[in-house]
Amino acid sequence: SMGHLVSEKTRRKIANTLCKNSYLMKHISGEEVFVHNLAKWCRDNNFHQGRVMDRVAGKVKKPYKGWIGQVLNPVV
């Protein structure tokens, strides 16, 4: 397979970084959801995590499958 193997420690660090923040996800229908584990929320809803992250980070303004989001408590 392509790429390099990521050690368990590194993988945990990456996972913790992704899961540290809380997010307020807003749907165009008006529904709002507080998400504490974005990776799990994406998996549960069959969303592409990178595309959701682009919206949360403000890189993409257009909703993804109707959703936009914002970080509530960025951890420094």
GUFI-133417 format. One line per 10 residues: number of its first residue (from 1); their letters; for each residue x negated, y, z of N, C-alpha, C. Coordinates in steps of 0.02 Angstrom, whole numbers, plus 50000, padded with zeros to 5 digits. Example, Ala and Ser with C-alpha at 12.3 -4.5 7.8 and 13.67 -1.06 7.14 Angstrom:
GUFI-133417
1> as> 49340,49716,50390,49385,49775,50390,49340,49835,50390  49358,49888,50354,49316,49947,50357,49355,50002,50394
***
This chain:
GUFI-133417
1> smghlvsekt> 49958,49940,50000,50000,50000,50000,49956,50062,50000  49985,50115,49975,49948,50178,49971,49942,50211,50040  49899,50260,50044,49894,50298,50107,49852,50261,50158  49849,50290,50218,49809,50261,50270,49854,50238,50327  49829,50193,50366,49867,50169,50423,49864,50222,50478  49922,50236,50506,49925,50284,50561,49927,50246,50626  49882,50264,50671,49879,50228,50734,49943,50239,50774  49957,50191,50819,50017,50195,50861,50018,50260,50900  49960,50281,50926,49955,50342,50965,49974,50403,50923  49946,50406,50863,49961,50461,50818,50035,50462,50800
11> rrkiantlck> 50061,50401,50787,50131,50397,50768,50177,50422,50824  50159,50405,50885,50198,50428,50943,50194,50504,50949  50134,50531,50937,50125,50603,50941,50169,50639,50890  50169,50612,50829,50211,50641,50776,50284,50636,50795  50305,50578,50820,50375,50568,50839,50394,50616,50894  50350,50626,50943,50365,50671,50998,50372,50743,50974  50330,50762,50926,50334,50830,50899,50401,50840,50865  50422,50789,50827,50485,50795,50791,50545,50796,50838  50537,50764,50896,50595,50754,50940,50597,50805,50997  50546,50848,51001,50539,50891,51059,50592,50947,51060
21> nsylmkhisg> 50611,50970,51003,50656,51027,50999,50729,51005,50999  50772,51052,51017,50843,51042,51006,50863,51084,50946  50912,51059,50910,50933,51093,50849,51008,51104,50851  51028,51160,50823,51099,51172,50813,51111,51163,50739  51146,51110,50721,51161,51096,50651,51231,51120,50638  51239,51159,50583,51305,51186,50566,51326,51161,50498  51388,51138,50495,51415,51114,50431,51458,51169,50400  51463,51169,50334,51502,51221,50300,51576,51217,50320  51597,51160,50348,51667,51153,50369,51680,51189,50435  51625,51212,50467,51632,51245,50532,51611,51202,50590
31> eevfvhnlak> 51601,51137,50577,51579,51091,50629,51508,51110,50651  51496,51107,50717,51429,51120,50743,51408,51061,50787  51346,51041,50780,51321,50984,50819,51254,51002,50850  51248,50988,50915,51183,50995,50948,51145,50929,50938  51085,50934,50912,51045,50875,50898,50980,50879,50938  50966,50827,50977,50903,50826,51016,50850,50783,50983  50872,50735,50943,50824,50693,50908,50842,50695,50833  50808,50741,50799,50825,50753,50729,50813,50691,50686  50759,50655,50701,50743,50596,50661,50800,50545,50666  50825,50535,50726,50879,50486,50736,50943,50511,50704
41> wcrdnnfhqg> 50957,50575,50711,51018,50604,50681,51017,50594,50605  50958,50606,50575,50952,50596,50503,50962,50524,50484  50932,50478,50523,50940,50407,50509,51013,50387,50515  51045,50408,50570,51114,50389,50583,51162,50414,50528  51145,50471,50498,51189,50500,50448,51165,50488,50376  51111,50449,50371,51083,50435,50305,51059,50499,50270  51030,50544,50309,51003,50606,50281,50928,50599,50270  50903,50636,50221,50832,50638,50208,50801,50687,50257  50758,50660,50302,50732,50702,50356,50693,50762,50332  50653,50752,50280,50613,50807,50253,50657,50864,50228
51> rvmdrvagkv> 50712,50846,50196,50756,50898,50169,50791,50935,50226  50809,50899,50278,50840,50931,50336,50789,50978,50370  50727,50954,50377,50675,50994,50408,50663,51059,50368  50666,51054,50302,50656,51114,50261,50708,51167,50277  50770,51146,50290,50823,51194,50307,50811,51222,50377  50794,51178,50424,50783,51200,50493,50724,51248,50496  50672,51235,50456,50613,51277,50456,50624,51342,50418  50681,51346,50382,50696,51407,50345,50664,51409,50276  50634,51354,50255,50603,51352,50188,50655,51350,50134  50712,51319,50150,50766,51312,50101,50830,51342,50131
61> kkpykgwigq> 50862,51387,50094,50921,51420,50121,50986,51382,50106  50985,51344,50051,51045,51309,50029,51060,51250,50075  51123,51240,50094,51140,51183,50137,51121,51117,50106  51105,51068,50148,51091,51000,50126,51150,50957,50146  51186,50930,50097,51247,50891,50110,51295,50931,50155  51295,50997,50146,51340,51039,50184,51312,51065,50249  51251,51043,50267,51222,51061,50332,51166,51112,50326  51166,51159,50373,51107,51200,50385,51093,51194,50460  51035,51216,50481,51019,51207,50552,50968,51258,50575  50961,51261,50641,50911,51305,50670,50883,51272,50733
71> vlnpvv> 50820,51288,50746,50788,51263,50806,50811,51305,50865  50831,51273,50919,50855,51310,50977,50799,51328,51026  50755,51281,51038,50701,51296,51086,50634,51272,51060  50603,51311,51017,50539,51289,50990,50490,51278,51047  50458,51221,51048,50409,51206,51100,50341,51228,51074  50308,51270,51112,50244,51297,51088,50187,51248,51104
***
